[in-house]
Amino acid sequence: MSTVLVTGGSGFVGSHCIIQLLKAGHTERTTVRSPKKQDDVLSILDKQWIEAIDRLSFFEANLLSDGGWKDAVTGCDYVLHVASPFPSSVPRDENDLIIPAREGTLGVLKFARDAGVKRVVVTKGR
């Protein structure tokens, strides 16, 4: 089976991707902005009776910086990029949301390319 990185594993879409990939037998990696978010992901998996936790590893990475991304993608066959910056309130300027999302996606693509990832799937917001 393949090794797949799902960015934003603590989010709604990311967590559901993780569930399906683990059920399918893949080795799974996910990124979280903070180690505290690992418990959120594990709680979701526990509620779904996912027993493949030994095939899941966590990497701390933030779309707003390059830290952690190289380690997260190294050795991966595929990347599902579903993470996106999500502010706690509506930004005054739409670019406060668009620019970090764009730059974060470009960063993930760059690290995936450099690591020899076979394919990257990028989701888009509304």
HUTA-V616606 format. One record per helix or strand of 2 or more residues. SS is the DSSP state (H for helix, E for strand). FROM is the first residue (numbers start at 1). TO is the last residue. If there is no record, write none. Layout:
<<SS | FROM | TO> <SS | FROM | TO>>
//
This chain:
<<E | 3 | 7> <H | 12 | 23> <E | 27 | 32> <H | 37 | 47> <H | 53 | 55> <E | 56 | 60> <H | 69 | 73> <E | 78 | 81> <H | 95 | 115> <E | 119 | 122>>
//
